[in-house]
Amino acid sequence: MDPVIAGKEPIEVEVEEGKTYFWCTCGRSARQPFCDGAHKGSDMAPKSFKAETSGTVWLCACKRTREQPFCDGSHEAL
């Protein structure tokens, strides 16, 4: 199953150092860019990541990034 394109621009998120986040890989979550369990019943699962520092990050919404969960500009080719 290919992920749904949830958006064609990255999503700006404030993260806290040491906190673990679960990025949606399927594109179906209503809580983009984070997982809400919408992948259940598929072979997809969220990607967990721990914030190394507090601050702003840009998370991928197109679900095509090679730098999961961070935007790498892949949306520009859609």
PLY file of the C-alpha trace (Angstrom):
ply
format ascii 1.0
element vertex 78
property float x
property float y
property float z
element edge 77
property int vertex1
property int vertex2
end_header
0.00 0.00 0.00
1.39 3.41 -0.94
0.98 6.23 1.55
-1.62 8.92 0.90
-0.21 12.37 0.21
-1.45 14.28 3.25
-0.06 17.59 2.00
2.35 19.10 -0.49
4.17 21.31 2.01
6.06 20.33 5.18
4.39 20.88 8.54
6.11 23.12 11.10
6.18 21.52 14.55
7.64 22.55 17.90
9.34 19.59 19.61
10.75 19.13 23.11
14.21 17.68 23.71
14.08 14.04 24.78
10.39 13.57 23.94
9.37 10.75 21.58
7.00 11.48 18.70
5.18 9.16 16.30
5.12 10.46 12.72
2.34 9.21 10.43
3.72 7.15 7.53
0.39 6.22 5.90
-0.91 9.75 5.30
-4.37 8.86 6.61
-4.07 10.35 10.11
-6.43 13.22 10.93
-3.70 14.54 13.29
-1.03 15.19 10.64
1.89 14.93 10.84
1.40 12.61 13.80
-0.14 9.14 13.95
-3.71 8.65 15.17
-3.90 4.91 14.41
-5.52 5.31 10.98
-2.97 2.83 9.56
-4.54 -0.08 11.47
-5.38 -2.95 9.15
-2.55 -2.04 6.76
1.08 -3.10 6.65
2.17 0.42 7.64
3.26 1.64 11.08
4.22 5.05 12.49
7.86 6.14 12.56
9.00 7.04 16.07
11.68 9.63 16.67
13.13 11.32 19.74
13.76 15.05 19.56
17.48 15.70 20.02
16.89 19.35 20.93
13.88 21.56 21.62
12.80 23.80 18.76
11.14 23.93 15.36
11.32 21.04 12.90
9.68 20.60 9.49
7.99 17.22 9.15
7.10 15.66 5.81
3.41 15.70 4.81
3.77 14.17 1.33
5.14 10.93 2.87
7.77 10.64 0.10
10.80 11.93 2.05
13.95 9.84 2.19
14.80 11.52 5.53
11.81 10.27 7.56
10.21 12.03 9.35
11.86 15.25 8.19
11.09 17.05 4.95
13.76 16.64 2.27
11.95 18.58 -0.48
10.45 15.50 -2.15
7.08 17.31 -2.33
8.56 19.59 -5.02
8.48 16.67 -7.50
4.77 15.89 -6.99
0 1
1 2
2 3
3 4
4 5
5 6
6 7
7 8
8 9
9 10
10 11
11 12
12 13
13 14
14 15
15 16
16 17
17 18
18 19
19 20
20 21
21 22
22 23
23 24
24 25
25 26
26 27
27 28
28 29
29 30
30 31
31 32
32 33
33 34
34 35
35 36
36 37
37 38
38 39
39 40
40 41
41 42
42 43
43 44
44 45
45 46
46 47
47 48
48 49
49 50
50 51
51 52
52 53
53 54
54 55
55 56
56 57
57 58
58 59
59 60
60 61
61 62
62 63
63 64
64 65
65 66
66 67
67 68
68 69
69 70
70 71
71 72
72 73
73 74
74 75
75 76
76 77
